[in-house]
Amino acid sequence: MKDLFRGGSMSRSAQVGRLGILLVAGSMGACASEGSDEGVVARVGPYTLTVDAAVDLLADEERLAADAGVVESLARLWMDYVLLAEAAARDTTFGELDFRPLVMQQVDQMMVLQLRDSVIQVDTFVTDDELRARYDEEAPQVEVRARHIMLQLPAGATRAQQDSVRSALADVRERLLAGESFEELAGRLSHDRGTAPAGGDLGYFQRGDMVAPFEEAAFSLEPGEISEVVRTPMGFHLIRVDDQRVRGFDEVATQFRASVQDRLVQEAESLFVAGLVERTEPRMVEGAPDIVREVALNPGARVSSRAARRPLVEWETGAVRLADVRQILQIESPALRSQMANGSDQEVEDFLQSLARRDLLVREAEAAGLRPARDSVEALVDDAREQLRRAARRLGLLHPDRAPGERLEVAVTRAAHEALTDNLSGATQVLPLGLVGFQLREGRSSTVRDAGVGEVIFGVARVRAGRGPSPEEMGLGTPTGPGAPPAPDSAGN
């Protein structure tokens, strides 16, 4: 219940931390021949992202893997940037965009936090003797230092694709057992670009820091041992524990006290939310997990107003509807969408139940009179609009330079190119648009071509290697679609 009060949308999602997947990307597209898909990665409206443009910008960015996840993120960000620049050319105030759904997410979260502070009354004072007794009962405070190699699953991966990735990672494990360097293979093969450059090093962590399957595997290993293939919501992993240490009470007392106090609050929160659930008895609608998985594959797809009102979890006074889930998946990270697209029925149902509990908390906050005044909400909307204007200005997208007589599409494409080049160089930060991006694409024809993604992957690998790409350089296999897993004959639910 901690995540509900703190705004998380899924249990343990905020704890993934060092297991996060770095999906940084940027590119621009020169115009390909009208109507032709040859040499094209993506299209949106009149704009085209070419394979050559994507390869040119990614080839020298060695920190970014030549894999489908990066290329797809590149294409999606390119779409957002050209459409944002186009929207700014029409209206620099972005008056056509509706910021209210985004703001209401923040409002609901603030209300829930205020509700927690007003109704959760818990004594968090812990004496030194009580703290030591708890430590003795729960100790030793074991920490492990581990490395991992992760292969990510594409959204909506079939059982055959999942088996192929698992088999590929099992082959990598055999290579490691035969003596190949874990650090070297992690650097070349792991899709976790946050840790791959460091040989997959995750540093030290305790129980509770990682998602459950990863944690269970890591704490079952002795230093030097390599796990079997482990499945988590992020993908498939091989784990090697490098060190294990026990921290003494004096060393961890301050941190342990904070942990105990946090757990006391969590327990009180859990009891409060459990009471709400017991009174309302939310019921899962039959077939709800299948609907969520379908939406997660394409949350921007149009749905009828009737379909949007379809309940997935319902109770006497409310429901979690398809529109609610679609909006959450539009706002949240690609990792959540992938997790839902590939999740088991239980994982998806847990997600839906978490949304139901959050809705119950928001309703409880409203009943307590915590809904902010309308003018306060409008002020937040204005602030969100201004934040987007400032970010667009920093990226050079607010006022695209346009020569006399120059077509708007050319000026917009150039502005997006310069903005994304700065992103790649580190001069500016990537601007993820989330729900705003979905609004910009609303009613616009857009596509990311599977074949184009594969062409970029091979093109980047060729440039980097100076020769034809090997299976290892290609992430252990030949891509056949967005995020396609390795072929079974190369090298891991």
C-alpha positions, 0 to 999 in steps of 0.5 A: 500500500506504500506505493498507493500513498506515494503515487506509484502505479504498481507494487515495487515499481519504484524499487526497480532502480538499478534494473531500469532500462535506459531508453535514451534516443534521438534522431531526425528524418530526411524526407524519403520519396513520397509513399515509399517505405524503402529506407524508412524507419518511421512516419508521422503525418508528412514527416519521415525518419529514414534509416540513414538518418537514424544510423548516422546519429546512433552509430557514434553513440557507443553507450547506446545498444544497437537494439530494437528498444533503442531504435523504437524509442528513437523513433517515438521521440522523433515523432514527439519532437517534430509534432511538438515543433509543428504545434509550436509553429501554429501556437507557441502557447500550446493552446490546442493541448489539454493538460488537465488529465495530466494535472489531475493525476498530480491533484489526485496524488496530492489528495491521497498524500493529504489523506494519509497525513490526516487519517494515518495516525501512527506512533513511529517512536522506537527506543534504542532497546526496541530497535536493537531487539528488532535488529537481533530478530531480523539480522544479520543485515546481509548485503550482496554485490552482484552483476547481471546480464539482461535481455529485454522482451518486446511488448506482446512477446509470444511464447515462442519469442520468450522461449527463444530469449530464455534459450539465448541467455541459457547459452550465454550462461554456458559460455560464462561457465566455460570461462568467458568474462561476465563483465565483457559479455554484460558490456556487449550483450546486456540490454540494461544500458545503465549497468552494461558499461560497468560490466553489469555491476549493480553495487551492493543491495539489501533485501527489499531493494530489488524486485522479488524474483531477482532478489530471491535468486541473488540472495541464494547465491554464494560469491562467484556463483552464476544463477540460472536464467531468472525472469522479472518484469524487466526481462530475463537475467543472469546474475553473478554475486561478487561479494556478500557482507554483514553490516553490524548494528552500529553501522546500520542503526540510523538507516535501520531505524528509518526502515522500521519507522517506514514499515510502521507507517506502511502497516498503518496505511495497509490497514486503512486501505484494507478497510476501504477494500473490505467495505467496497469489495472491488470485483475483477471483470472477466477477461480484464487481463486480456483487455489490458494486455491489448491496450498496452501494446498500443495505448494510443489506438482509438477506442469508441466512447462505449469501449472507453467506459467498459469496466475492468474492475467494478464495485457498487459506487465506482469502477476502473474503466478502460479509459483509466487504464489507457490514460495511465499507460499513456502517461507512464514509462515504456517499461510499464507498458512492456510489463503489462503487455507481457504480464501474467494474469496475476500481474495484470490483476495486481495492477488493476487492483492497485488502480482500484485502491487508488481510486478508493483513496481519491474518493475518500479524500474527496469525501474528506473535503480535500479536493482543491478549488477549481482556480488551484487546478487551473493554476496547475494547468497553466503551470504545466503549459508553461513548463512545456513551453520552457522545455520546448524553448530550451530544445529550440522547438518553440520557434523553429527557424524558417527561411523565407518561402521555406516549407514548414515541414523542412523547418520543423524537421531541422529543429527536431534534428538539432534538438535530438542531436543536442540530446545525444551529445548530452547538451540537453535532456530528453523531453519525454512527452507522455500523454502530450505526445499521444495528444499530438499524434491523435488523428495523425497517421503514424507508424514505426516499421519493423523492417526499418528497425532491423535495418537500423540495427544492422546499419549501426552494427556495421558502422561500429564494427567496420565489418558485417555484424556478428550475432553477438554484436546484434544482441545475439540474433537477427531482429524480425520486429520491434524488440524481436528476441534472439534466434534460438540457435544463437544464445534467454516465465 
